[in-house]
Amino acid sequence: MPRMPNGKPAGERCLHLTVDNLCDLFGKPERPAVCGGFKADIEVCGSDRDEAIRILGWWEQVTAA
């Protein structure tokens, strides 16, 4: 991952998110395959942005090392 060679630690904002919460690597060759292959799912992303933030925050907490 560019600028994050050890990955993104739980609870840390991705360095590639813009102020609008968009990926600044979108469409670029250096964008990781895992990001490009991610398909939004209601179980992971909920039905809106706020629900997605809550769900993803929970996943980060339960998977933190």
PDB file of N, H, CA, C and O in Angstrom:
ATOM      1  N   MET A   1       0.861  -1.171   0.000  1.00  0.00           N
ATOM      2  CA  MET A   1       0.000   0.000   0.000  1.00  0.00           C
ATOM      3  C   MET A   1       0.902   1.226   0.000  1.00  0.00           C
ATOM      4  O   MET A   1       1.722   1.387   0.903  1.00  0.00           O
ATOM      5  N   PRO A   2       0.764   2.079  -0.986  1.00  0.00           N
ATOM      6  CA  PRO A   2       1.581   3.289  -1.005  1.00  0.00           C
ATOM      7  C   PRO A   2       1.388   4.106   0.275  1.00  0.00           C
ATOM      8  O   PRO A   2       0.269   4.241   0.771  1.00  0.00           O
ATOM      9  N   ARG A   3       2.470   4.639   0.794  1.00  0.00           N
ATOM     10  H   ARG A   3       3.378   4.529   0.391  1.00  0.00           H
ATOM     11  CA  ARG A   3       2.501   5.467   2.007  1.00  0.00           C
ATOM     12  C   ARG A   3       2.112   4.711   3.272  1.00  0.00           C
ATOM     13  O   ARG A   3       2.169   5.275   4.365  1.00  0.00           O
ATOM     14  N   MET A   4       1.717   3.440   3.144  1.00  0.00           N
ATOM     15  H   MET A   4       1.671   2.982   2.256  1.00  0.00           H
ATOM     16  CA  MET A   4       1.351   2.617   4.303  1.00  0.00           C
ATOM     17  C   MET A   4       1.923   1.219   4.079  1.00  0.00           C
ATOM     18  O   MET A   4       1.163   0.266   3.907  1.00  0.00           O
ATOM     19  N   PRO A   5       3.249   1.084   4.077  1.00  0.00           N
ATOM     20  CA  PRO A   5       3.875  -0.191   3.714  1.00  0.00           C
ATOM     21  C   PRO A   5       3.521  -1.361   4.630  1.00  0.00           C
ATOM     22  O   PRO A   5       3.636  -2.516   4.219  1.00  0.00           O
ATOM     23  N   ASN A   6       3.097  -1.087   5.853  1.00  0.00           N
ATOM     24  H   ASN A   6       3.004  -0.149   6.187  1.00  0.00           H
ATOM     25  CA  ASN A   6       2.714  -2.159   6.774  1.00  0.00           C
ATOM     26  C   ASN A   6       1.197  -2.312   6.873  1.00  0.00           C
ATOM     27  O   ASN A   6       0.694  -2.968   7.785  1.00  0.00           O
ATOM     28  N   GLY A   7       0.480  -1.714   5.943  1.00  0.00           N
ATOM     29  H   GLY A   7       0.888  -1.182   5.202  1.00  0.00           H
ATOM     30  CA  GLY A   7      -0.978  -1.772   5.978  1.00  0.00           C
ATOM     31  C   GLY A   7      -1.558  -0.657   6.824  1.00  0.00           C
ATOM     32  O   GLY A   7      -0.830   0.193   7.335  1.00  0.00           O
ATOM     33  N   LYS A   8      -2.874  -0.668   6.967  1.00  0.00           N
ATOM     34  H   LYS A   8      -3.465  -1.359   6.551  1.00  0.00           H
ATOM     35  CA  LYS A   8      -3.573   0.342   7.756  1.00  0.00           C
ATOM     36  C   LYS A   8      -3.955  -0.240   9.104  1.00  0.00           C
ATOM     37  O   LYS A   8      -4.779  -1.152   9.174  1.00  0.00           O
ATOM     38  N   PRO A   9      -3.369   0.274  10.171  1.00  0.00           N
ATOM     39  CA  PRO A   9      -3.732  -0.234  11.497  1.00  0.00           C
ATOM     40  C   PRO A   9      -5.201   0.077  11.836  1.00  0.00           C
ATOM     41  O   PRO A   9      -5.754   1.082  11.389  1.00  0.00           O
ATOM     42  N   ALA A  10      -5.808  -0.793  12.623  1.00  0.00           N
ATOM     43  H   ALA A  10      -5.359  -1.609  12.986  1.00  0.00           H
ATOM     44  CA  ALA A  10      -7.180  -0.572  13.073  1.00  0.00           C
ATOM     45  C   ALA A  10      -7.279   0.767  13.785  1.00  0.00           C
ATOM     46  O   ALA A  10      -6.403   1.136  14.568  1.00  0.00           O
ATOM     47  N   GLY A  11      -8.346   1.482  13.506  1.00  0.00           N
ATOM     48  H   GLY A  11      -9.057   1.183  12.869  1.00  0.00           H
ATOM     49  CA  GLY A  11      -8.584   2.765  14.150  1.00  0.00           C
ATOM     50  C   GLY A  11      -7.857   3.935  13.530  1.00  0.00           C
ATOM     51  O   GLY A  11      -8.069   5.078  13.935  1.00  0.00           O
ATOM     52  N   GLU A  12      -7.013   3.678  12.563  1.00  0.00           N
ATOM     53  H   GLU A  12      -6.840   2.750  12.234  1.00  0.00           H
ATOM     54  CA  GLU A  12      -6.257   4.748  11.901  1.00  0.00           C
ATOM     55  C   GLU A  12      -6.897   5.036  10.549  1.00  0.00           C
ATOM     56  O   GLU A  12      -7.204   4.122   9.784  1.00  0.00           O
ATOM     57  N   ARG A  13      -7.092   6.306  10.272  1.00  0.00           N
ATOM     58  H   ARG A  13      -6.843   7.048  10.894  1.00  0.00           H
ATOM     59  CA  ARG A  13      -7.672   6.714   8.997  1.00  0.00           C
ATOM     60  C   ARG A  13      -6.689   6.404   7.873  1.00  0.00           C
ATOM     61  O   ARG A  13      -5.490   6.644   8.008  1.00  0.00           O
ATOM     62  N   CYS A  14      -7.194   5.875   6.775  1.00  0.00           N
ATOM     63  H   CYS A  14      -8.169   5.680   6.666  1.00  0.00           H
ATOM     64  CA  CYS A  14      -6.338   5.591   5.625  1.00  0.00           C
ATOM     65  C   CYS A  14      -5.760   6.906   5.103  1.00  0.00           C
ATOM     66  O   CYS A  14      -6.474   7.898   4.954  1.00  0.00           O
ATOM     67  N   LEU A  15      -4.475   6.895   4.833  1.00  0.00           N
ATOM     68  H   LEU A  15      -3.895   6.090   4.954  1.00  0.00           H
ATOM     69  CA  LEU A  15      -3.809   8.100   4.335  1.00  0.00           C
ATOM     70  C   LEU A  15      -4.263   8.486   2.937  1.00  0.00           C
ATOM     71  O   LEU A  15      -3.957   9.580   2.462  1.00  0.00           O
ATOM     72  N   HIS A  16      -4.986   7.598   2.278  1.00  0.00           N
ATOM     73  H   HIS A  16      -5.235   6.709   2.663  1.00  0.00           H
ATOM     74  CA  HIS A  16      -5.420   7.851   0.906  1.00  0.00           C
ATOM     75  C   HIS A  16      -6.859   8.326   0.804  1.00  0.00           C
ATOM     76  O   HIS A  16      -7.388   8.455  -0.300  1.00  0.00           O
ATOM     77  N   LEU A  17      -7.500   8.588   1.936  1.00  0.00           N
ATOM     78  H   LEU A  17      -7.070   8.483   2.833  1.00  0.00           H
ATOM     79  CA  LEU A  17      -8.846   9.138   1.895  1.00  0.00           C
ATOM     80  C   LEU A  17      -8.774  10.654   1.780  1.00  0.00           C
ATOM     81  O   LEU A  17      -8.007  11.310   2.485  1.00  0.00           O
ATOM     82  N   THR A  18      -9.579  11.191   0.886  1.00  0.00           N
ATOM     83  H   THR A  18     -10.201  10.658   0.313  1.00  0.00           H
ATOM     84  CA  THR A  18      -9.647  12.648   0.734  1.00  0.00           C
ATOM     85  C   THR A  18     -10.553  13.212   1.824  1.00  0.00           C
ATOM     86  O   THR A  18     -11.150  12.450   2.585  1.00  0.00           O
ATOM     87  N   VAL A  19     -10.661  14.526   1.907  1.00  0.00           N
ATOM     88  H   VAL A  19     -10.176  15.144   1.289  1.00  0.00           H
ATOM     89  CA  VAL A  19     -11.543  15.146   2.896  1.00  0.00           C
ATOM     90  C   VAL A  19     -13.002  14.763   2.641  1.00  0.00           C
ATOM     91  O   VAL A  19     -13.833  14.843   3.546  1.00  0.00           O
ATOM     92  N   ASP A  20     -13.311  14.351   1.416  1.00  0.00           N
ATOM     93  H   ASP A  20     -12.637  14.286   0.681  1.00  0.00           H
ATOM     94  CA  ASP A  20     -14.666  13.906   1.062  1.00  0.00           C
ATOM     95  C   ASP A  20     -14.838  12.401   1.252  1.00  0.00           C
ATOM     96  O   ASP A  20     -15.842  11.832   0.823  1.00  0.00           O
ATOM     97  N   ASN A  21     -13.857  11.751   1.896  1.00  0.00           N
ATOM     98  H   ASN A  21     -13.041  12.213   2.244  1.00  0.00           H
ATOM     99  CA  ASN A  21     -13.863  10.306   2.125  1.00  0.00           C
ATOM    100  C   ASN A  21     -13.870   9.491   0.838  1.00  0.00           C
ATOM    101  O   ASN A  21     -14.477   8.423   0.768  1.00  0.00           O
ATOM    102  N   LEU A  22     -13.195  10.005  -0.167  1.00  0.00           N
ATOM    103  H   LEU A  22     -12.702  10.873  -0.111  1.00  0.00           H
ATOM    104  CA  LEU A  22     -13.017   9.275  -1.417  1.00  0.00           C
ATOM    105  C   LEU A  22     -11.574   8.796  -1.486  1.00  0.00           C
ATOM    106  O   LEU A  22     -10.683   9.399  -0.887  1.00  0.00           O
ATOM    107  N   CYS A  23     -11.349   7.720  -2.211  1.00  0.00           N
ATOM    108  H   CYS A  23     -12.072   7.230  -2.697  1.00  0.00           H
ATOM    109  CA  CYS A  23     -10.000   7.172  -2.328  1.00  0.00           C
ATOM    110  C   CYS A  23      -9.207   7.953  -3.370  1.00  0.00           C
ATOM    111  O   CYS A  23      -9.622   8.050  -4.525  1.00  0.00           O
ATOM    112  N   ASP A  24      -8.065   8.513  -2.962  1.00  0.00           N
ATOM    113  H   ASP A  24      -7.729   8.434  -2.023  1.00  0.00           H
ATOM    114  CA  ASP A  24      -7.250   9.256  -3.933  1.00  0.00           C
ATOM    115  C   ASP A  24      -6.430   8.333  -4.831  1.00  0.00           C
ATOM    116  O   ASP A  24      -5.723   8.800  -5.724  1.00  0.00           O
ATOM    117  N   LEU A  25      -6.522   7.009  -4.594  1.00  0.00           N
ATOM    118  H   LEU A  25      -7.096   6.629  -3.869  1.00  0.00           H
ATOM    119  CA  LEU A  25      -5.844   6.044  -5.470  1.00  0.00           C
ATOM    120  C   LEU A  25      -6.792   5.468  -6.517  1.00  0.00           C
ATOM    121  O   LEU A  25      -6.363   4.708  -7.385  1.00  0.00           O
ATOM    122  N   PHE A  26      -8.063   5.818  -6.447  1.00  0.00           N
ATOM    123  H   PHE A  26      -8.412   6.436  -5.743  1.00  0.00           H
ATOM    124  CA  PHE A  26      -9.050   5.250  -7.362  1.00  0.00           C
ATOM    125  C   PHE A  26      -8.634   5.506  -8.819  1.00  0.00           C
ATOM    126  O   PHE A  26      -8.357   6.636  -9.219  1.00  0.00           O
ATOM    127  N   GLY A  27      -8.602   4.424  -9.586  1.00  0.00           N
ATOM    128  H   GLY A  27      -8.827   3.505  -9.261  1.00  0.00           H
ATOM    129  CA  GLY A  27      -8.242   4.523 -11.000  1.00  0.00           C
ATOM    130  C   GLY A  27      -6.749   4.576 -11.282  1.00  0.00           C
ATOM    131  O   GLY A  27      -6.340   4.650 -12.440  1.00  0.00           O
ATOM    132  N   LYS A  28      -5.932   4.537 -10.236  1.00  0.00           N
ATOM    133  H   LYS A  28      -6.264   4.477  -9.295  1.00  0.00           H
ATOM    134  CA  LYS A  28      -4.482   4.589 -10.412  1.00  0.00           C
ATOM    135  C   LYS A  28      -3.897   3.184 -10.322  1.00  0.00           C
ATOM    136  O   LYS A  28      -4.429   2.344  -9.597  1.00  0.00           O
ATOM    137  N   PRO A  29      -2.817   2.916 -11.041  1.00  0.00           N
ATOM    138  CA  PRO A  29      -2.227   1.575 -11.032  1.00  0.00           C
ATOM    139  C   PRO A  29      -1.700   1.139  -9.663  1.00  0.00           C
ATOM    140  O   PRO A  29      -1.612  -0.060  -9.397  1.00  0.00           O
ATOM    141  N   GLU A  30      -1.353   2.075  -8.799  1.00  0.00           N
ATOM    142  H   GLU A  30      -1.424   3.048  -9.015  1.00  0.00           H
ATOM    143  CA  GLU A  30      -0.833   1.713  -7.487  1.00  0.00           C
ATOM    144  C   GLU A  30      -1.930   1.378  -6.470  1.00  0.00           C
ATOM    145  O   GLU A  30      -1.632   1.009  -5.334  1.00  0.00           O
ATOM    146  N   ARG A  31      -3.185   1.507  -6.873  1.00  0.00           N
ATOM    147  H   ARG A  31      -3.427   1.807  -7.796  1.00  0.00           H
ATOM    148  CA  ARG A  31      -4.284   1.128  -5.976  1.00  0.00           C
ATOM    149  C   ARG A  31      -4.228  -0.374  -5.731  1.00  0.00           C
ATOM    150  O   ARG A  31      -4.188  -1.153  -6.684  1.00  0.00           O
ATOM    151  N   PRO A  32      -4.224  -0.797  -4.451  1.00  0.00           N
ATOM    152  CA  PRO A  32      -4.124  -2.222  -4.141  1.00  0.00           C
ATOM    153  C   PRO A  32      -5.280  -3.032  -4.723  1.00  0.00           C
ATOM    154  O   PRO A  32      -6.416  -2.560  -4.782  1.00  0.00           O
ATOM    155  N   ALA A  33      -4.978  -4.243  -5.146  1.00  0.00           N
ATOM    156  H   ALA A  33      -4.056  -4.626  -5.098  1.00  0.00           H
ATOM    157  CA  ALA A  33      -6.000  -5.123  -5.723  1.00  0.00           C
ATOM    158  C   ALA A  33      -7.126  -5.380  -4.730  1.00  0.00           C
ATOM    159  O   ALA A  33      -8.284  -5.499  -5.132  1.00  0.00           O
ATOM    160  N   VAL A  34      -6.805  -5.466  -3.434  1.00  0.00           N
ATOM    161  H   VAL A  34      -5.865  -5.369  -3.108  1.00  0.00           H
ATOM    162  CA  VAL A  34      -7.843  -5.722  -2.437  1.00  0.00           C
ATOM    163  C   VAL A  34      -8.878  -4.598  -2.426  1.00  0.00           C
ATOM    164  O   VAL A  34     -10.063  -4.844  -2.199  1.00  0.00           O
ATOM    165  N   CYS A  35      -8.440  -3.392  -2.667  1.00  0.00           N
ATOM    166  H   CYS A  35      -7.478  -3.192  -2.851  1.00  0.00           H
ATOM    167  CA  CYS A  35      -9.375  -2.259  -2.711  1.00  0.00           C
ATOM    168  C   CYS A  35     -10.231  -2.323  -3.969  1.00  0.00           C
ATOM    169  O   CYS A  35     -11.446  -2.138  -3.916  1.00  0.00           O
ATOM    170  N   GLY A  36      -9.585  -2.585  -5.097  1.00  0.00           N
ATOM    171  H   GLY A  36      -8.598  -2.734  -5.140  1.00  0.00           H
ATOM    172  CA  GLY A  36     -10.318  -2.666  -6.357  1.00  0.00           C
ATOM    173  C   GLY A  36     -11.284  -3.832  -6.400  1.00  0.00           C
ATOM    174  O   GLY A  36     -12.310  -3.768  -7.077  1.00  0.00           O
ATOM    175  N   GLY A  37     -10.962  -4.898  -5.682  1.00  0.00           N
ATOM    176  H   GLY A  37     -10.129  -4.951  -5.132  1.00  0.00           H
ATOM    177  CA  GLY A  37     -11.823  -6.069  -5.681  1.00  0.00           C
ATOM    178  C   GLY A  37     -12.930  -6.036  -4.654  1.00  0.00           C
ATOM    179  O   GLY A  37     -13.795  -6.913  -4.658  1.00  0.00           O
ATOM    180  N   PHE A  38     -12.930  -5.036  -3.760  1.00  0.00           N
ATOM    181  H   PHE A  38     -12.227  -4.325  -3.757  1.00  0.00           H
ATOM    182  CA  PHE A  38     -13.954  -4.958  -2.723  1.00  0.00           C
ATOM    183  C   PHE A  38     -15.308  -4.657  -3.330  1.00  0.00           C
ATOM    184  O   PHE A  38     -15.453  -3.710  -4.104  1.00  0.00           O
ATOM    185  N   LYS A  39     -16.286  -5.449  -2.986  1.00  0.00           N
ATOM    186  H   LYS A  39     -16.168  -6.218  -2.357  1.00  0.00           H
ATOM    187  CA  LYS A  39     -17.661  -5.225  -3.426  1.00  0.00           C
ATOM    188  C   LYS A  39     -18.500  -4.917  -2.192  1.00  0.00           C
ATOM    189  O   LYS A  39     -18.576  -5.723  -1.265  1.00  0.00           O
ATOM    190  N   ALA A  40     -19.122  -3.758  -2.186  1.00  0.00           N
ATOM    191  H   ALA A  40     -19.061  -3.103  -2.939  1.00  0.00           H
ATOM    192  CA  ALA A  40     -19.937  -3.355  -1.039  1.00  0.00           C
ATOM    193  C   ALA A  40     -21.034  -4.385  -0.799  1.00  0.00           C
ATOM    194  O   ALA A  40     -21.670  -4.857  -1.741  1.00  0.00           O
ATOM    195  N   ASP A  41     -21.248  -4.727   0.454  1.00  0.00           N
ATOM    196  H   ASP A  41     -20.731  -4.344   1.219  1.00  0.00           H
ATOM    197  CA  ASP A  41     -22.255  -5.695   0.844  1.00  0.00           C
ATOM    198  C   ASP A  41     -23.027  -5.107   2.019  1.00  0.00           C
ATOM    199  O   ASP A  41     -22.431  -4.485   2.898  1.00  0.00           O
ATOM    200  N   ILE A  42     -24.309  -5.290   2.045  1.00  0.00           N
ATOM    201  H   ILE A  42     -24.793  -5.795   1.331  1.00  0.00           H
ATOM    202  CA  ILE A  42     -25.144  -4.735   3.109  1.00  0.00           C
ATOM    203  C   ILE A  42     -24.664  -5.170   4.488  1.00  0.00           C
ATOM    204  O   ILE A  42     -24.774  -4.399   5.442  1.00  0.00           O
ATOM    205  N   GLU A  43     -24.129  -6.399   4.620  1.00  0.00           N
ATOM    206  H   GLU A  43     -24.040  -7.025   3.845  1.00  0.00           H
ATOM    207  CA  GLU A  43     -23.653  -6.881   5.915  1.00  0.00           C
ATOM    208  C   GLU A  43     -22.395  -6.145   6.377  1.00  0.00           C
ATOM    209  O   GLU A  43     -22.131  -6.068   7.576  1.00  0.00           O
ATOM    210  N   VAL A  44     -21.634  -5.614   5.454  1.00  0.00           N
ATOM    211  H   VAL A  44     -21.849  -5.676   4.480  1.00  0.00           H
ATOM    212  CA  VAL A  44     -20.406  -4.894   5.788  1.00  0.00           C
ATOM    213  C   VAL A  44     -20.637  -3.385   5.786  1.00  0.00           C
ATOM    214  O   VAL A  44     -20.117  -2.670   6.642  1.00  0.00           O
ATOM    215  N   CYS A  45     -21.408  -2.913   4.833  1.00  0.00           N
ATOM    216  H   CYS A  45     -21.831  -3.494   4.138  1.00  0.00           H
ATOM    217  CA  CYS A  45     -21.552  -1.471   4.636  1.00  0.00           C
ATOM    218  C   CYS A  45     -22.880  -0.894   5.107  1.00  0.00           C
ATOM    219  O   CYS A  45     -23.056   0.324   5.124  1.00  0.00           O
ATOM    220  N   GLY A  46     -23.817  -1.763   5.491  1.00  0.00           N
ATOM    221  H   GLY A  46     -23.673  -2.752   5.478  1.00  0.00           H
ATOM    222  CA  GLY A  46     -25.108  -1.247   5.923  1.00  0.00           C
ATOM    223  C   GLY A  46     -25.871  -0.615   4.780  1.00  0.00           C
ATOM    224  O   GLY A  46     -25.600  -0.881   3.609  1.00  0.00           O
ATOM    225  N   SER A  47     -26.815   0.214   5.128  1.00  0.00           N
ATOM    226  H   SER A  47     -27.036   0.431   6.079  1.00  0.00           H
ATOM    227  CA  SER A  47     -27.666   0.817   4.106  1.00  0.00           C
ATOM    228  C   SER A  47     -27.348   2.284   3.836  1.00  0.00           C
ATOM    229  O   SER A  47     -27.915   2.890   2.927  1.00  0.00           O
ATOM    230  N   ASP A  48     -26.432   2.857   4.635  1.00  0.00           N
ATOM    231  H   ASP A  48     -25.971   2.365   5.374  1.00  0.00           H
ATOM    232  CA  ASP A  48     -26.012   4.240   4.382  1.00  0.00           C
ATOM    233  C   ASP A  48     -24.630   4.474   4.991  1.00  0.00           C
ATOM    234  O   ASP A  48     -24.071   3.592   5.642  1.00  0.00           O
ATOM    235  N   ARG A  49     -24.096   5.656   4.774  1.00  0.00           N
ATOM    236  H   ARG A  49     -24.551   6.373   4.246  1.00  0.00           H
ATOM    237  CA  ARG A  49     -22.736   5.971   5.222  1.00  0.00           C
ATOM    238  C   ARG A  49     -22.577   5.834   6.727  1.00  0.00           C
ATOM    239  O   ARG A  49     -21.603   5.242   7.192  1.00  0.00           O
ATOM    240  N   ASP A  50     -23.515   6.370   7.495  1.00  0.00           N
ATOM    241  H   ASP A  50     -24.306   6.852   7.117  1.00  0.00           H
ATOM    242  CA  ASP A  50     -23.398   6.325   8.954  1.00  0.00           C
ATOM    243  C   ASP A  50     -23.390   4.892   9.470  1.00  0.00           C
ATOM    244  O   ASP A  50     -22.617   4.555  10.366  1.00  0.00           O
ATOM    245  N   GLU A  51     -24.245   4.057   8.908  1.00  0.00           N
ATOM    246  H   GLU A  51     -24.873   4.331   8.180  1.00  0.00           H
ATOM    247  CA  GLU A  51     -24.265   2.659   9.322  1.00  0.00           C
ATOM    248  C   GLU A  51     -22.960   1.968   8.931  1.00  0.00           C
ATOM    249  O   GLU A  51     -22.435   1.156   9.694  1.00  0.00           O
ATOM    250  N   ALA A  52     -22.439   2.283   7.758  1.00  0.00           N
ATOM    251  H   ALA A  52     -22.864   2.942   7.139  1.00  0.00           H
ATOM    252  CA  ALA A  52     -21.165   1.704   7.314  1.00  0.00           C
ATOM    253  C   ALA A  52     -20.044   2.069   8.279  1.00  0.00           C
ATOM    254  O   ALA A  52     -19.231   1.214   8.631  1.00  0.00           O
ATOM    255  N   ILE A  53     -19.989   3.316   8.708  1.00  0.00           N
ATOM    256  H   ILE A  53     -20.649   4.011   8.422  1.00  0.00           H
ATOM    257  CA  ILE A  53     -18.953   3.761   9.637  1.00  0.00           C
ATOM    258  C   ILE A  53     -19.063   2.987  10.952  1.00  0.00           C
ATOM    259  O   ILE A  53     -18.045   2.571  11.505  1.00  0.00           O
ATOM    260  N   ARG A  54     -20.283   2.788  11.458  1.00  0.00           N
ATOM    261  H   ARG A  54     -21.110   3.126  11.009  1.00  0.00           H
ATOM    262  CA  ARG A  54     -20.474   2.034  12.704  1.00  0.00           C
ATOM    263  C   ARG A  54     -20.028   0.578  12.539  1.00  0.00           C
ATOM    264  O   ARG A  54     -19.313   0.046  13.388  1.00  0.00           O
ATOM    265  N   ILE A  55     -20.449  -0.059  11.455  1.00  0.00           N
ATOM    266  H   ILE A  55     -21.030   0.373  10.765  1.00  0.00           H
ATOM    267  CA  ILE A  55     -20.097  -1.463  11.226  1.00  0.00           C
ATOM    268  C   ILE A  55     -18.590  -1.627  11.052  1.00  0.00           C
ATOM    269  O   ILE A  55     -17.982  -2.500  11.673  1.00  0.00           O
ATOM    270  N   LEU A  56     -17.991  -0.796  10.214  1.00  0.00           N
ATOM    271  H   LEU A  56     -18.484  -0.088   9.709  1.00  0.00           H
ATOM    272  CA  LEU A  56     -16.546  -0.906   9.984  1.00  0.00           C
ATOM    273  C   LEU A  56     -15.755  -0.596  11.249  1.00  0.00           C
ATOM    274  O   LEU A  56     -14.712  -1.204  11.488  1.00  0.00           O
ATOM    275  N   GLY A  57     -16.234   0.338  12.059  1.00  0.00           N
ATOM    276  H   GLY A  57     -17.082   0.832  11.866  1.00  0.00           H
ATOM    277  CA  GLY A  57     -15.587   0.627  13.335  1.00  0.00           C
ATOM    278  C   GLY A  57     -15.629  -0.579  14.260  1.00  0.00           C
ATOM    279  O   GLY A  57     -14.652  -0.887  14.943  1.00  0.00           O
ATOM    280  N   TRP A  58     -16.774  -1.261  14.274  1.00  0.00           N
ATOM    281  H   TRP A  58     -17.567  -1.011  13.719  1.00  0.00           H
ATOM    282  CA  TRP A  58     -16.903  -2.476  15.083  1.00  0.00           C
ATOM    283  C   TRP A  58     -15.923  -3.534  14.599  1.00  0.00           C
ATOM    284  O   TRP A  58     -15.242  -4.157  15.413  1.00  0.00           O
ATOM    285  N   TRP A  59     -15.836  -3.753  13.269  1.00  0.00           N
ATOM    286  H   TRP A  59     -16.389  -3.246  12.607  1.00  0.00           H
ATOM    287  CA  TRP A  59     -14.893  -4.741  12.715  1.00  0.00           C
ATOM    288  C   TRP A  59     -13.459  -4.402  13.093  1.00  0.00           C
ATOM    289  O   TRP A  59     -12.678  -5.295  13.423  1.00  0.00           O
ATOM    290  N   GLU A  60     -13.106  -3.132  13.049  1.00  0.00           N
ATOM    291  H   GLU A  60     -13.740  -2.406  12.782  1.00  0.00           H
ATOM    292  CA  GLU A  60     -11.750  -2.744  13.419  1.00  0.00           C
ATOM    293  C   GLU A  60     -11.470  -3.050  14.884  1.00  0.00           C
ATOM    294  O   GLU A  60     -10.373  -3.492  15.226  1.00  0.00           O
ATOM    295  N   GLN A  61     -12.457  -2.818  15.757  1.00  0.00           N
ATOM    296  H   GLN A  61     -13.348  -2.458  15.479  1.00  0.00           H
ATOM    297  CA  GLN A  61     -12.268  -3.097  17.178  1.00  0.00           C
ATOM    298  C   GLN A  61     -12.085  -4.589  17.425  1.00  0.00           C
ATOM    299  O   GLN A  61     -11.182  -4.986  18.162  1.00  0.00           O
ATOM    300  N   VAL A  62     -12.915  -5.407  16.829  1.00  0.00           N
ATOM    301  H   VAL A  62     -13.648  -5.084  16.230  1.00  0.00           H
ATOM    302  CA  VAL A  62     -12.850  -6.842  17.123  1.00  0.00           C
ATOM    303  C   VAL A  62     -11.687  -7.550  16.447  1.00  0.00           C
ATOM    304  O   VAL A  62     -11.344  -8.672  16.820  1.00  0.00           O
ATOM    305  N   THR A  63     -11.075  -6.904  15.455  1.00  0.00           N
ATOM    306  H   THR A  63     -11.354  -5.993  15.152  1.00  0.00           H
ATOM    307  CA  THR A  63      -9.942  -7.545  14.778  1.00  0.00           C
ATOM    308  C   THR A  63      -8.611  -6.890  15.125  1.00  0.00           C
ATOM    309  O   THR A  63      -7.573  -7.293  14.600  1.00  0.00           O
ATOM    310  N   ALA A  64      -8.620  -5.887  16.001  1.00  0.00           N
ATOM    311  H   ALA A  64      -9.463  -5.559  16.428  1.00  0.00           H
ATOM    312  CA  ALA A  64      -7.373  -5.212  16.373  1.00  0.00           C
ATOM    313  C   ALA A  64      -6.460  -6.175  17.125  1.00  0.00           C
ATOM    314  O   ALA A  64      -6.906  -6.979  17.943  1.00  0.00           O
ATOM    315  N   ALA A  65      -5.200  -6.069  16.827  1.00  0.00           N
ATOM    316  H   ALA A  65      -4.838  -5.416  16.162  1.00  0.00           H
ATOM    317  CA  ALA A  65      -4.215  -6.955  17.486  1.00  0.00           C
ATOM    318  C   ALA A  65      -3.859  -6.456  18.859  1.00  0.00           C
ATOM    319  O   ALA A  65      -3.050  -7.075  19.551  1.00  0.00           O
TER     320      ALA A  65
END
